[in-house]
Amino acid sequence: MSRIQTLRTRIDQEKGRKIQIESEIESLQERVKQTGRELKKCEQAREIIREVGIKTQEQLSFHIGDITSLALEAVFPNPYELIAEFVQRRNKTECDLYFVREGEKVDPISASGGGAVDVASFALRIAAWSMQMPKTRNVIILDEPLRFLSEDLQEKASMMIKELSDRLGIQFILITHEPTLAEHADKVFKVRLRKGVSKISTE
């Protein structure tokens, strides 16, 4: 084979490689475009999820704070307001709960007294139940839910429970040693221990 023929053969091979490389470049460029489109869609989806998350947090914050603050207002003469704040910790969203009075934040556990915490806990249970999808049966059983609430506020608490029951269509079954808390109950069962045997009477 002459040198010219060898060069022609080599040129033909290089042309073939060039066509192959151009085809691969074209394919890669298409993949880059496709990846870019997918990335844009992912960014749009992430933004939608972020916006939905913010709106959900705002609604949860309002729902939790609103129900709990209403319950506190119904019982206490100078009530706290409950604030729910959503914060990012360790790449997770967490909810901090605060009592607020006259613009000052108060840690519910350490600074507000057990009665306010009892009422807030009771209302939070109601808020949590009302947000369930689907909801469980509308019966909530609570054992001594307001045991730290002072005696002079028990009647207001009883009225608050009755109003929540009527408004939300929830049946509350409460176990309590406080007769005033049962003041506005539809039905009261009294349990007395006689000679080691529980005796039940109704009112």
Stockholm file with secondary structure:
# STOCKHOLM 1.0

chainA/1-203         MSRIQTLRTRIDQEKGRKIQIESEIESLQERVKQTGRELKKCEQAREIIREVGIKTQEQLSFHIGDITSLALEAVFPNPYELIAEFVQRRNKTECDLYFVREGEKVDPISASGGGAVDVASFALRIAAWSMQMPKTRNVIILDEPLRFLSEDLQEKASMMIKELSDRLGIQFILITHEPTLAEHADKVFKVRLRKGVSKISTE
#=GR chainA/1-203 SS CCHHHHHHHHHHHHHHHHHHHHHHHHHHHHHHHHHHHHHHHHHHHHHHHHHHHHHHHHHHHHHHHHHHHHHHHHHCSSCCEEEEEEEEETTEEEEEEEEEETTEEECHHHHSCHHHHHHHHHHHHHHHHHTCSSCCCSEEEEESTTTTSCGGGHHHHHHHHHHHHHHHTCEEEEECSCGGGGTTCSCCEEEEEETTEEEEEEC
#=GC SS_cons         CCHHHHHHHHHHHHHHHHHHHHHHHHHHHHHHHHHHHHHHHHHHHHHHHHHHHHHHHHHHHHHHHHHHHHHHHHHCSSCCEEEEEEEEETTEEEEEEEEEETTEEECHHHHSCHHHHHHHHHHHHHHHHHTCSSCCCSEEEEESTTTTSCGGGHHHHHHHHHHHHHHHTCEEEEECSCGGGGTTCSCCEEEEEETTEEEEEEC
//
